[in-house]
Amino acid sequence: MNFLTEIVAFVVAIGVLVVVHEFGHYSVARLCGVKVLRFSVGFGKPLVRWVSQKTGVEWTIAALPLGGYVKMLDEREADSDIAPEDLPRAFNRQSVFKRIAIVAAGPIANFILAIALFSAVFAGGVTEPAAIVSAPAADTAAAQAGFEGGETVVSMRDAQAGGDAHPIRSWSDLRWKLLDASFDHRSVVLTAKTPDGTFDFPVDVAGIGDPDADQDFMDKLGFAPGGGTLSVAGLEAGSAAQKSGLRAGDKLRAIDGRKVENATGFIDYVRGHAGKPVTLTLERDGRLMTVTVVPDAKRDDETGRDVGRIGAALANQLPSVDVRYGPLESLRLGVNRTWDISVYSLRMFGRMIVGEASLKNLSGPVTIADYAGKSARLGLSAFVSFLALVSISLGVLNLLPIPVLDGGHLLYYLVEAITGKAVSDRWQLVLQRAGLVCIVALSMIALFNDLARLIRF
């Protein structure tokens, strides 16, 4: 059932994003007076085909739903002579600025879609974990700032004097604002409520370097959501947890005296104690009790090292808040979120090119399908947010100055606009081949990463 969900969600996601992208090209081409011959969703043999009696455009749905295209009248690609009355409507006869507008319209449509989707999520409201901090690991930026666990972050400002304070409404809000600060290498001050009052916590975000998908930057800072309850949802037969006397429904309060607030911290602690006894403080039927469990040593496929595992399924319940904004504020936040993610994507891609970030950050269709399915199962809001993220990725990717992509064509036209001369056919052919090699190489890396995540080799 999960596999079916992933396939359906993936097809819906790709279908929506491709149609929006190509409709951007299509609509601006029509506005510029260019004759459009075909609008295709997918590649290969057409499965469904019809011709508009009003516009003469051939609309098709093809067998391979991993893209699409808009075919316009162009003398360079015509199979036969073009009627004299249609020559002014050929793409290649348009001014360079019209060609730039037509090519740029596809990625711009993806950004507009992302803004609309994010705005809808903000306006419709979403339930998110509260910005409550769990006890940070020693020597992290959070610990050095003075966080002990249980504080509720309410605002953030730049460390420089006079900076405006921006409210923090949820854990997601905190994450995005810290991400923005980390990219700009800005240290910040977090204001948080505690049982003893409201205090400022200066956090050295600049000290962790740029974010990298190899390790979550919030982990580097020492931030994890807290204030929740962790309970045992199930036990594996014959596992260390079952042998110790744990039962489904037990609420985990502490491990070796350390307060338990989220699954991540608990799992990390257990993983680091393979074969070593740990004492769990738990609540059962309203009573506190302790049990000792010795985590089994299991080989970690990613690191090749033994890690601890007790064989218990965990249920994490975090305090949540309902976040909802007005129409204008939602639109502003939608624009800001789209801009932030676009800049993040470009910076990450740039760092991968110069070797400062791992190529493991690249993802292909398998990973996209996986996340599409997971987001669909989480609900409409999560799936809409996922669509917005992928739409931004598609827009950013197509704007890269790689021949065969929209960005490559834009580069040609910008050169033509500056010099007054079109890039020669010979150079375009050479660059197209080089661009194709780049795209194939990126696709192979992304597919390899997909397979590595899937089978963990």
Buried (B, 14 or more C-beta within 10 A) or exposed (E): EEEEBBEBBBEBBBBBBBBBBBBBBBBBBBEBEBBBBBBBBBBEEBEEEEEEEEEEBBBBBBEEBEBBBBBBBBEEEEEEEBEEEEBEBBBBBBEBEBBBBBBBBBBBBBBBBBBBBBBBBBBEEBEBBBBBBBBBBEEBBBBBBBBEBBBBBBBBBBBEEEEEBEEBBBBBBBBBBBBBBBBEEBBBBBBBBEEEEEEBBBBBBBEBEBBBBEEBBBBBBBBBBBBBBBBBEEBEEEBBBBBBBBEEBBBBBBBEEBBBBBBBBBBBBBBEBBEEEBEBBBBBEEEEEEBEBBBBBBEEEEEEEBBBBBBBEBBBEBBBBEBBBEEEEBBBBBBBBBBBBBBBBEBBBEBBEEEEBBEBBBBBBBBBBBBBBBBBBEEEBBBBBBBBBBBBBBBBBBBBBBBBBBBBBBBBBEBBEEEEEBBEEEEBEEBEEBBEEBBEEBEEBBBBBBBEBEEEE
